[in-house]
Amino acid sequence: MFKGLRNKWKVNAIQLTLILLTFAIGGSLTGYAGRKLMNIFGIEQKWIWIIVYLLVIVILWPIAVLIVSILTGQFPFFLQYIRKIGRRMRLIRSTEPEVDSRESIVNSDKKLTSESWDSGPTTNDYRLTTNIAIFASGAGSNAQKIIEYFRNSNKIKVALIACNNPVAGVLAIAARENIPVLIIEKERLFRGDGYVEELKEKKIDFIVLAGFLWKLPSRLIKAYPGRIINIHPALLPNYGGKGMYGNNVHHAVLAAGEKESGITIHYVDEYYDSGDIIFQAKCVVLPADTAETLAQRIHALEHEHYPRVIGEVVTKLKSVDSFIG
C-alpha cells in the first residue's frame, strides 16, 4: 500500500511518512475541535447534531491539516491536495482540465501562455517579480521557450543566463533577448564560492536547469533550498544518474525495449536526478524509433510543459513564503 502511495504522489519514503503523520494529526485535531464546538452549540436532536457535526468537520479539516503541514514541512503538498479536492467537489473554480499535476499523459495540443497564467484578478499583486536564472550548456531550445513564455509576465522574469560553455548557442539567445550572461567556471563553481554571492547580488530568486551538464555543488543547492528545478528526458527514477543526458538516455530507453518514455521535472538535490518529482509527461516509443526521432518527441514535451510547470512551482513557492512570513 505504501509503495502505491509513493508512486501515486511521487514522493520519497520520508515525505510519505510526514504526509501520513500530517493526515493523522490533522484528523485528530479536527475531531477534537469539532466535538468542542458541538458542545458549545448544545444541539439535542441527534439527526441535526450529526448533520451539523459533519459540516463542522468539512470546514475544520483543511484548516487543521494545512496548519499541521507547516510544522511537518509538507505545506505545498497539502495546499495542492486540498485544491484538487475543492475542484472535484466544484468548490474551487478551475480554468484548466483537471489532471494530476505530478503525472500526465500528453493527449492534448492545448498551449498555455504566460498571459493565461497572469490573467484575471489576483491577491498576489503586491509581491515582487521573481527573478529566474536559467543554467544551460547547449543550444538553449528550452531556454528560448521559457523566455518566450514569461516575456509578458509581471510575476516572473528571466533575469540571467548562466552557461559553462563559452560557445554555446544559448549565449546567442541571451544576446538576442538582451538578457545578462554569467559564464560559469568549473574551478569557482566546485572549489570556490559556487557563484552564490554573485547570484544573490543579481537578486536571483529561483534557478532553472535547462540542459546544464554539470552537477551543482552542495553550497549552491543549500543556498537555494527548494528553489532549483531540472528537466530530465526520461521517466525517472529509471534512466537517470551520471552520464544520463541527451541521446545517452534515449539510446538506453531503446536498448531496454521500453514502450514509453517521457520527461520528468524534479527538484535538484546533491545527487544526480534524485530530487523529488514535480511532474511527468509521457509519449510512446515506436518500434522504428531511433535516438534522434525519440528525442524530437521528448523535446516537444519539454517545450510544452517546462515553462508552465516553472510558473506553477514559483506560484506555489510564493504562496508558502507569504503564508509563513
Beta strands, then each sheet from edge to edge (+ up, - down):
strand 1: 104-105
strand 2: 130-136
strand 3: 156-163
strand 4: 181-183
strand 5: 206-209
strand 6: 228-232
strand 7: 260-267
strand 8: 277-284
sheet 1: 1+ 8+ 7- 6+ 5+ 2+ 3+ 4+
end
